[in-house]
Amino acid sequence: QVQLVESGGGLVQPGGSLRLSCAASGIYFSRYVMRWYRQAPGKERELVAQITSGGSTNYADSVKDRFTISRDNARNTVFLQMSSLNAGDTAVYYCNAILFQVNYWGQGTQVTVSS
């Protein structure tokens, strides 16, 4: 059974930082491209960051230089370090694992940026 379990979300003040984690089980983790998406109320889900099996990363322009995606293949976990958070980053953040036509999603973790 495949599971992607996100954690680390919460309420943070503008300018603050959070680190999201996504623990995967039931997949050959190191082979998968791992992505973080987010979805704000009333908006479409958007791709935030991606890390390939080889460690190459890509970011949405809106988070470049503020967010860092990383992975620990020994722990089957992908991380999203978020800094300089602003209200526009408020959303549910989802972990996604993709390999060719196979695609798995986590249940999401809420990130709220507010004073």
Accessible surface in RSA format (square Angstrom, percent):
REM  Atomic radii and reference values for relative SASA: ProtOr
REM  Chains: A
REM  Algorithm: Lee & Richards
REM  Probe-radius: 1.40
REM  Slices: 20
REM RES _ NUM      All-atoms   Total-Side   Main-Chain    Non-polar    All polar
REM                ABS   REL    ABS   REL    ABS   REL    ABS   REL    ABS   REL
RES GLN A   1   189.06 105.7 122.19  89.3  66.87 159.2  55.22 117.5 133.84 101.5
RES VAL A   2    45.10  29.7  22.79  20.6  22.31  53.8  22.79  19.8  22.31  60.5
RES GLN A   3    92.93  52.0  88.37  64.6   4.56  10.9  14.97  31.9  77.96  59.1
RES LEU A   4     8.90   5.0   0.32   0.2   8.58  21.6   0.32   0.2   8.58  23.1
RES VAL A   5    73.68  48.5  71.49  64.7   2.19   5.3  71.49  62.1   2.19   5.9
RES GLU A   6     8.78   5.0   0.00   0.0   8.78  20.9   0.00   0.0   8.78   7.2
RES SER A   7    59.97  50.7  55.30  73.8   4.67  10.8  41.18  87.7  18.79  26.3
RES GLY A   8    36.83  45.4   0.00   N/A  36.83  45.4  24.11  66.2  12.72  28.5
RES GLY A   9    29.67  36.6   0.00   N/A  29.67  36.6   2.29   6.3  27.38  61.3
RES GLY A  10    29.69  36.6   0.00   N/A  29.69  36.6  29.66  81.4   0.03   0.1
RES LEU A  11   132.37  73.7  99.04  70.9  33.33  83.8  99.04  69.6  33.33  89.7
RES VAL A  12    20.26  13.3  15.06  13.6   5.20  12.5  20.26  17.6   0.00   0.0
RES GLN A  13   123.10  68.8 121.35  88.7   1.74   4.2  32.27  68.7  90.83  68.9
RES PRO A  14    73.70  53.7  51.71  47.1  21.99  79.9  52.07  43.0  21.62 134.4
RES GLY A  15    56.98  70.3   0.00   N/A  56.98  70.3  30.46  83.6  26.52  59.4
RES GLY A  16    21.56  26.6   0.00   N/A  21.56  26.6  21.13  58.0   0.42   0.9
RES SER A  17    58.85  49.7  40.47  54.0  18.38  42.3  22.35  47.6  36.50  51.1
RES LEU A  18    34.93  19.5  29.86  21.4   5.07  12.7  34.93  24.5   0.00   0.0
RES ARG A  19   123.53  51.9 110.20  56.2  13.33  31.7  33.74  46.1  89.79  54.4
RES LEU A  20     0.00   0.0   0.00   0.0   0.00   0.0   0.00   0.0   0.00   0.0
RES SER A  21    26.31  22.2  26.31  35.1   0.00   0.0  11.78  25.1  14.53  20.4
RES CYS A  22     0.00   0.0   0.00   0.0   0.00   0.0   0.00   0.0   0.00   0.0
RES ALA A  23    49.33  45.4  46.79  72.2   2.54   5.8  46.88  66.0   2.45   6.5
RES ALA A  24     7.57   7.0   0.01   0.0   7.56  17.2   0.46   0.7   7.11  18.8
RES SER A  25    51.31  43.4  49.40  65.9   1.91   4.4  43.26  92.1   8.05  11.3
RES GLY A  26    55.50  68.4   0.00   N/A  55.50  68.4  24.17  66.3  31.34  70.2
RES ILE A  27    22.55  12.8   1.64   1.2  20.91  50.4  10.20   7.3  12.35  33.5
RES TYR A  28   131.85  61.6 117.99  67.1  13.86  36.1  80.77  60.7  51.09  63.0
RES PHE A  29     3.78   1.9   0.91   0.6   2.86   7.5   0.91   0.6   2.86   8.2
RES SER A  30    39.16  33.1  33.29  44.4   5.87  13.5  21.47  45.7  17.69  24.8
RES ARG A  31   139.00  58.4 129.20  65.9   9.80  23.3  32.91  45.0 106.09  64.3
RES TYR A  32    15.99   7.5  15.99   9.1   0.00   0.0   1.73   1.3  14.26  17.6
RES VAL A  33    35.32  23.2  35.32  32.0   0.00   0.0  35.32  30.7   0.00   0.0
RES MET A  34     0.00   0.0   0.00   0.0   0.00   0.0   0.00   0.0   0.00   0.0
RES ARG A  35    55.27  23.2  55.27  28.2   0.00   0.0   0.07   0.1  55.21  33.5
RES TRP A  36     0.00   0.0   0.00   0.0   0.00   0.0   0.00   0.0   0.00   0.0
RES TYR A  37    35.52  16.6  35.52  20.2   0.00   0.0  16.92  12.7  18.60  22.9
RES ARG A  38    14.36   6.0  14.22   7.2   0.14   0.3   2.16   2.9  12.20   7.4
RES GLN A  39    62.11  34.7  58.05  42.4   4.06   9.7  10.74  22.9  51.38  39.0
RES ALA A  40    21.55  19.8  18.10  27.9   3.45   7.9  18.54  26.1   3.01   8.0
RES PRO A  41   119.11  86.8  90.91  82.9  28.20 102.5 103.40  85.4  15.72  97.7
RES GLY A  42    92.35 113.9   0.00   N/A  92.35 113.9  45.27 124.2  47.08 105.4
RES LYS A  43   144.14  70.3 131.17  80.5  12.98  30.9  82.37  74.1  61.77  65.8
RES GLU A  44   154.78  88.9 141.02 106.7  13.75  32.7  58.38 112.9  96.39  78.7
RES ARG A  45    92.43  38.8  67.90  34.6  24.53  58.4  23.91  32.7  68.51  41.5
RES GLU A  46    71.30  40.9  67.21  50.8   4.08   9.7  30.75  59.5  40.55  33.1
RES LEU A  47    71.88  40.0  60.02  42.9  11.86  29.8  60.02  42.2  11.86  31.9
RES VAL A  48     0.70   0.5   0.57   0.5   0.13   0.3   0.70   0.6   0.00   0.0
RES ALA A  49     0.59   0.5   0.00   0.0   0.59   1.3   0.59   0.8   0.00   0.0
RES GLN A  50    30.70  17.2  30.60  22.4   0.10   0.2   1.77   3.8  28.93  21.9
RES ILE A  51     8.62   4.9   8.62   6.4   0.00   0.0   8.62   6.2   0.00   0.0
RES THR A  52    35.27  25.1  35.27  35.8   0.00   0.0  31.72  42.6   3.55   5.4
RES SER A  53    57.62  48.7  41.21  55.0  16.41  37.8   8.45  18.0  49.18  68.9
RES GLY A  54    74.34  91.7   0.00   N/A  74.34  91.7  39.00 107.0  35.34  79.1
RES GLY A  55    37.86  46.7   0.00   N/A  37.86  46.7  19.63  53.9  18.23  40.8
RES SER A  56    70.37  59.5  61.13  81.6   9.24  21.3  31.83  67.8  38.53  54.0
RES THR A  57    55.05  39.2  33.04  33.5  22.01  52.4  10.01  13.4  45.03  68.1
RES ASN A  58    91.85  63.3  88.17  85.2   3.68   8.9  24.58  59.2  67.28  65.0
RES TYR A  59    52.27  24.4  31.96  18.2  20.31  52.8  29.66  22.3  22.60  27.9
RES ALA A  60    25.89  23.8  13.28  20.5  12.61  28.7  23.44  33.0   2.44   6.5
RES ASP A  61   123.72  86.7  99.91  99.4  23.81  56.3  38.46  90.5  85.26  85.0
RES SER A  62    63.88  54.0  39.50  52.7  24.37  56.1  50.28 107.1  13.60  19.0
RES VAL A  63     0.10   0.1   0.10   0.1   0.00   0.0   0.10   0.1   0.00   0.0
RES LYS A  64   100.59  49.1  90.06  55.3  10.53  25.1  50.89  45.8  49.70  52.9
RES ASP A  65   145.39 101.8  98.61  98.1  46.78 110.6  41.53  97.7 103.86 103.6
RES ARG A  66    46.23  19.4  40.15  20.5   6.08  14.5  32.91  45.0  13.32   8.1
RES PHE A  67     5.13   2.6   0.00   0.0   5.13  13.3   0.00   0.0   5.13  14.7
RES THR A  68    76.25  54.2  75.55  76.6   0.69   1.7  44.46  59.7  31.79  48.1
RES ILE A  69     4.58   2.6   0.00   0.0   4.58  11.0   0.00   0.0   4.58  12.4
RES SER A  70    46.11  39.0  45.29  60.4   0.82   1.9  33.23  70.8  12.88  18.0
RES ARG A  71    37.51  15.8  10.93   5.6  26.58  63.3  11.31  15.5  26.20  15.9
RES ASP A  72    41.59  29.1  37.26  37.1   4.33  10.2  14.11  33.2  27.48  27.4
RES ASN A  73    63.09  43.5  47.58  46.0  15.51  37.3  19.36  46.6  43.73  42.3
RES ALA A  74   101.41  93.2  55.47  85.6  45.94 104.5  67.88  95.6  33.53  88.8
RES ARG A  75   152.14  63.9 131.17  66.9  20.97  49.9  53.89  73.7  98.25  59.5
RES ASN A  76    51.35  35.4  51.35  49.6   0.00   0.0   4.85  11.7  46.50  44.9
RES THR A  77     9.39   6.7   9.39   9.5   0.00   0.0   3.48   4.7   5.91   8.9
RES VAL A  78     0.00   0.0   0.00   0.0   0.00   0.0   0.00   0.0   0.00   0.0
RES PHE A  79    11.03   5.5  11.03   6.8   0.00   0.0  11.03   6.7   0.00   0.0
RES LEU A  80     0.00   0.0   0.00   0.0   0.00   0.0   0.00   0.0   0.00   0.0
RES GLN A  81    71.33  39.9  71.06  51.9   0.27   0.6  38.88  82.8  32.45  24.6
RES MET A  82     0.00   0.0   0.00   0.0   0.00   0.0   0.00   0.0   0.00   0.0
RES SER A  83    38.14  32.2  38.14  50.9   0.00   0.0  22.33  47.6  15.81  22.1
RES SER A  84    62.78  53.1  54.38  72.6   8.40  19.4  19.90  42.4  42.88  60.1
RES LEU A  85     2.20   1.2   0.00   0.0   2.20   5.5   0.00   0.0   2.20   5.9
RES ASN A  86    65.53  45.2  65.44  63.2   0.08   0.2  31.77  76.5  33.76  32.6
RES ALA A  87    72.33  66.5  60.52  93.4  11.80  26.8  60.70  85.5  11.63  30.8
RES GLY A  88    57.56  71.0   0.00   N/A  57.56  71.0  37.84 103.9  19.71  44.2
RES ASP A  89     1.35   0.9   1.35   1.3   0.00   0.0   0.00   0.0   1.35   1.3
RES THR A  90    33.62  23.9  30.70  31.1   2.92   7.0  28.79  38.7   4.83   7.3
RES ALA A  91     1.35   1.2   0.78   1.2   0.57   1.3   1.35   1.9   0.00   0.0
RES VAL A  92    40.98  27.0  40.85  37.0   0.13   0.3  40.85  35.5   0.13   0.4
RES TYR A  93     0.00   0.0   0.00   0.0   0.00   0.0   0.00   0.0   0.00   0.0
RES TYR A  94    35.41  16.5  35.41  20.1   0.00   0.0   9.02   6.8  26.39  32.5
RES CYS A  95     0.00   0.0   0.00   0.0   0.00   0.0   0.00   0.0   0.00   0.0
RES ASN A  96     1.01   0.7   1.01   1.0   0.00   0.0   0.00   0.0   1.01   1.0
RES ALA A  97     0.00   0.0   0.00   0.0   0.00   0.0   0.00   0.0   0.00   0.0
RES ILE A  98    36.24  20.6  35.58  26.5   0.66   1.6  35.58  25.6   0.66   1.8
RES LEU A  99    45.25  25.2  42.71  30.6   2.54   6.4  44.87  31.5   0.38   1.0
RES PHE A 100   175.27  87.7 146.83  90.9  28.45  74.0 156.46  94.9  18.82  53.9
RES GLN A 101   172.33  96.4 143.50 104.9  28.83  68.6  63.83 135.9 108.50  82.3
RES VAL A 102    61.77  40.6  58.15  52.6   3.62   8.7  61.77  53.7   0.00   0.0
RES ASN A 103    74.58  51.4  51.56  49.8  23.01  55.4  16.65  40.1  57.92  56.0
RES TYR A 104    69.42  32.4  66.84  38.0   2.57   6.7  40.25  30.2  29.17  36.0
RES TRP A 105   101.36  40.7  73.87  35.8  27.49  64.5  59.17  31.6  42.19  68.4
RES GLY A 106     9.76  12.0   0.00   N/A   9.76  12.0   2.03   5.6   7.74  17.3
RES GLN A 107   114.88  64.2  84.12  61.5  30.76  73.2  72.80 155.0  42.08  31.9
RES GLY A 108    11.79  14.5   0.00   N/A  11.79  14.5   0.51   1.4  11.29  25.3
RES THR A 109    18.81  13.4  13.77  14.0   5.04  12.0   7.21   9.7  11.60  17.5
RES GLN A 110    84.13  47.0  75.49  55.2   8.65  20.6  48.14 102.5  35.99  27.3
RES VAL A 111     0.00   0.0   0.00   0.0   0.00   0.0   0.00   0.0   0.00   0.0
RES THR A 112    43.23  30.7  43.23  43.8   0.00   0.0  31.96  42.9  11.27  17.0
RES VAL A 113     5.92   3.9   0.00   0.0   5.92  14.3   0.00   0.0   5.92  16.1
RES SER A 114    55.79  47.1  47.97  64.0   7.82  18.0  20.44  43.5  35.36  49.5
RES SER A 115   125.54 106.1  65.87  87.9  59.67 137.5  47.32 100.8  78.22 109.6
END  Absolute sums over single chains surface
CHAIN  1 A     6042.6       4560.7       1481.9       3078.9       2963.8
END  Absolute sums over all chains
TOTAL          6042.6       4560.7       1481.9       3078.9       2963.8
